[in-house]
Amino acid sequence: MKVTVHNFYITNGKIIGQVGDNDMGLTQGRFFSAEFQKKTPNAVYCELGIKYEFGKASETPIGDLVKEKLFDLQFEITQGSIVAKAQELLRETFGVETTPSVISEVQYKTRLVRKLEWSFFGRKITMTESIDHSGYSELSI
């Protein structure tokens, strides 16, 4: 079994990238991450023996790709925490489990506004979460 990985990064024992040609039925173009056990100059191998061949390396830093994914959340109003939704998105897409740190928090009459800082893959992103009293939240990056 083998998968060609394009726009890939290798970090902390994981390969993160987009699925290319493969004989496993994976959808081409989807982002995925996999932990690997062995690395050679042209591929990495996971515990199950799947070979992930290197395709085209990414020219865009992975932090920029993460910011691009988070940017899409700015246009959503969510019941509950939008930050929890962002954490789930990063976990599913990039295999990253991080929690933003709260820089400041201000309570207004109708809403709570938090300024957050998120660090991952060598990049810091500052964002603002706004939560109204009915539980809806918005995100600004």
SULZI-V89488 format. One record per backbone hydrogen bond with DSSP energy under -1.0 kcal/mol. CO is the residue of the C=O (numbers start at 1). NH is the residue of the N-H. If there is no record, write none. Layout:
co->CO nh->NH
co->CO nh->NH
//
This chain:
co->1 nh->51
co->2 nh->23
co->3 nh->53
co->4 nh->20
co->5 nh->55
co->6 nh->18
co->8 nh->58
co->9 nh->16
co->11 nh->14
co->13 nh->36
co->14 nh->11
co->15 nh->34
co->16 nh->9
co->17 nh->32
co->18 nh->6
co->19 nh->29
co->21 nh->4
co->27 nh->30
co->30 nh->19
co->32 nh->17
co->34 nh->15
co->38 nh->45
co->42 nh->54
co->43 nh->40
co->44 nh->52
co->45 nh->37
co->45 nh->38
co->46 nh->49
co->50 nh->46
co->51 nh->3
co->52 nh->44
co->53 nh->5
co->56 nh->7
co->61 nh->65
co->62 nh->66
co->63 nh->67
co->64 nh->68
co->65 nh->69
co->66 nh->70
co->67 nh->71
co->70 nh->73
co->71 nh->74
co->72 nh->75
co->73 nh->76
co->78 nh->137
co->81 nh->85
co->82 nh->86
co->83 nh->87
co->84 nh->88
co->85 nh->89
co->86 nh->90
co->87 nh->91
co->88 nh->92
co->89 nh->93
co->90 nh->94
co->90 nh->96
co->101 nh->117
co->104 nh->115
co->106 nh->113
co->110 nh->133
co->111 nh->108
co->112 nh->131
co->113 nh->106
co->114 nh->129
co->115 nh->103
co->115 nh->104
co->116 nh->127
co->117 nh->101
co->118 nh->125
co->120 nh->123
co->123 nh->120
co->125 nh->118
co->127 nh->116
co->128 nh->140
co->129 nh->114
co->130 nh->138
co->131 nh->112
co->132 nh->135
co->135 nh->80
co->136 nh->132
co->137 nh->78
co->138 nh->130
co->140 nh->128
//
